[in-house]
Amino acid sequence: MPEGWAEKRVVISPDPAALAESVAPRFLSRVAKRVDEGKVAHISLTGGSMGAAVLAAAARNPRAARLDWSRVHFWWSDERFVPLGHADRNDRQAREACLDVPAENIHATLGSDDGTDLDGAAAAYAAELARFPGAEGPWPSFDVCFLGVGPDGHIASLFPDRSEIQITDRSVVAVRDSPKPPPERITMTRPVINSSKRVWLVLAGADKAAALGLALAGASYASVPAAGAKGRKRTTFFVDQAAASQVPPDLIDREY
């Protein structure tokens, strides 16, 4: 077995709807454990259809109403540099999910209509992260970092064979000419993502199967960024059956 496989767990659901319903209670349980101990929970969210579906499923779960959301902070591993409220923004999905997180605990990036340029917005987000430094650097230690995975293996806005995936001396960088529209984005770097306690990659669809297979097989993170995503305590791929076609049986976790 290639190095790194044993550190990654794969949990399979039948379809995208079941996948969201499976991840949501695990998310709420993790948040509840943290806040019930009187601690603050920092969560890095992701965009895309599955990111939105998980948040919506969490909001529907009765347990959500019993949580102390005042101790929860939401962040985003990446954001599209478009106006605030734009349909392309990842933070819009979280706001629409109606989880009762105080507005001051929702840490969104600046928009293109906020009077700053792309580099300024990236610097501002890095400064916001630095307000909550963790042991690993000037950024929070995320209890859970959600990530989507593209068919090309990208995570956040870290795309294959581009310079952003190699940057380790900054927490946030600007992305220009993104291979996926919109072209201008802001993304956290690998050190921030990989300092998270838990990295949960959520992906569905047959078009993700090859990327998932490469990520599990220990491909180069430069060419398959998802292969380089790793939580300090746990790295879990939550996938649907269609995305799991290339997952070796011995990597499937049937108990988690």
N, C-alpha and C positions, 0 to 999 in steps of 0.2 A: 504493500500500500504506500503511495507517495506521501512524503512528509507533509503534514498539515491536515490530512484528511480526518484523522482521529479527533481533531479539535473542533470539527464542524458537525453540526447535527442537522438532519433534514426531517421535517415534519410535513406530511402530505395530507391534503384535504381533497375531496372528490372534485370540486369545482370552485370558481372564484367566490361565489356567494358563501359556500361553506368555509372557505379559507378565511374570509373576513370575520365570520362568526366564531371561528376557532381562535383567531389571534386576539380579538377584542377582550374576552374575559381574562386571558393571560396578561394582557396589558393592564387591565384594571386591577388585577391581583397584585401585580408588581408595584403599581402606584400605591395601592392600599397598604401594602407591607411597609413601604417607606414612610408614608405620612402618618400611619398609626404608631410608628416609633418616634414621632415628633420631628422627623427630618424633612428636608426639602427634596423634592424629586425634580430633576432636570431631564426633560425628554426632548430628543431631537426628532422632528417629524420629517416625513417625505411627502412628495406630491404624487401625481399619477392617479390612475383609477383605483388601484388597490389601497394606496394611502388614504384616499377619501373614503373608501368602503370600510376600512378598519375603524376610522374615527366615527363614521355613522353608526356602525354596529356597536361601538362602545357607548355612544350616546343613548342608544335604545336599551342597553342593558340596565336592569333595575339597580345594579350595584353602583352605577355612576352617580345616582342621586344621593348616595350615602357617603361619598368621598369628600374629604376636605380639600377642595381644589385650590384653596388659597395657598397651599404649600407646593403647588405644582407649577413649573415654568415650562412653557413651550418654546422651542427653537426650531429652526429649519436648516437642514444640511446644505440646501441650496435654494436659490430663488431666481426667478426670471426678472430682469431689470425692465419692468414695464410699470405703468401707473398703478398706484394703490387702488385696490378694488377691481383690477382687471381680471378677466376670467382666466388668464394664463397664470396668475400668481398662485403659488402653493399655499400661502397663508389664508387665502379665501376659503379653502376647503375646511380648515380647522374652525374658522369663525362660523361657518354654516353648520357645522356639526352640533353646535349649541352645548358643548361641554362648558361647565360653569367655572372656567378659569378666569380670574380677574384680568382686566385689560392690561394692567401694569405687569402682569406675568407672561404676556404674550409678546415675545421678542421677535418682531418682524424686521426685515431689512427695509431700508428706505426705497421708495419707488422712483421711477424716472421723472415723476412730477414733483419731487420733493426739493428741487433746487440744487441738486448735486449731480456730479457725473458718476460714471460707473466706478472709477477708482475711489472716489470719495465715499460712495455707498459701501464699498467693500471695507474701507478703513473704518467707517462708522460701525459696521457690524463687528469687526474685530475688537473695537473699543467696548462695545456692549458686552461681548463675551468676556472680556477682561474684567468686567465688574464682578464676575462670579468665578474667580480663579479656583482651580482644583490642584491636586498634587502633581498632575502631569504637565501643567502649563497654564498660561493665562486664558483659560476657558473653563467652563463647568465640566465636571466629570459626569457625563450623561448616564443616568441609570439605564435608559434604553435609547439606542440610536436606531430608528427605523430607516431602512434604505429600500428603494426600489432598484431593480436591475433592468437595464435596457437589453434588447436583443444583441447589441454589440458588446455587452458586458459592462457598460458604464454604470457608475453609482454617483449619486448627487449630480454635480455637473463636472465630474472628473471623467473625461472621455479617453478612449484608448489612444495611445501613441501621441499624446499631447503633453505640453510642458507642465500643465497644472498638476498632473498626477505625481510629478517628481518633487514638487515644492514641499519643503519641510521646515522652513524658517519663518513661516507665517501661518496664522490660523485661518485666514480668509483671503481669497484671491478673486480678482475679476476674470471673467471668461469672455473673450471676444470671438466672433466667427464660430460660434458653437455649431457642431455638425447637426444638431437638432434644434429647430427653431423654438423660441426666438433666439436670435444670435447673441445677445448680451445677457450675461448671467453673473451671479455671485455664488461662490461655493466655499464650504469648509474644506480644509485640506486633510490629507490622510492622517497626520498626527492627531488632529482633533477627533476624527471619527474613531480611530483605533485606540484612543484613551478611554472610550466609553466602556462601562462595565459590561454591557450586553449590546451586541449588534444583532438586530433582527432584520433579515432581508426577506421581503415579502414580494413574491412574483407569481404570475399566472400566465398561462398560455403556451401553446406549442412553440411559438416563436422565441420563447425564452429558454428552451431546453438545451440548446447548444451552449449558451452562455453559462447556464447553471452547471453543465457537465464540465466545462473548462475551469470554472471557479472551484469546483470540488476537487478537480484533478491537480490543483496546484500550479495552474498556468501563471505566467509572469503578470504581476499586477500592472505593469506598464501597458501591456497589450490587452489584458482583461482586468480592469480595475476591481471588479467584484471579487476576484481571487485574493486581493490584498486587504479586504475588509475583515477585521478581526476584533472582537470584543475581548476585554481583559479577563472576564469571567466566563463568557459564553458567546458563541457565534452560532446562530440558528437561521437556517433557511426554511421559511414557511412557504410552501409551494402547493399548487394544485396538481392534479394527476397529469394534466397535459404537459406541464413544465417538467415533470419528473421522469420523463421517458428515458433519460440517459443517466439516472442516478443509480449507482451500484446498490444492490439490496442491503449490503452490510453497513451502509451509511444512513439507512432509514431508521429514525427513532420512532418506535411504535408506542412508547410509554409517556413521552413528555407532553 
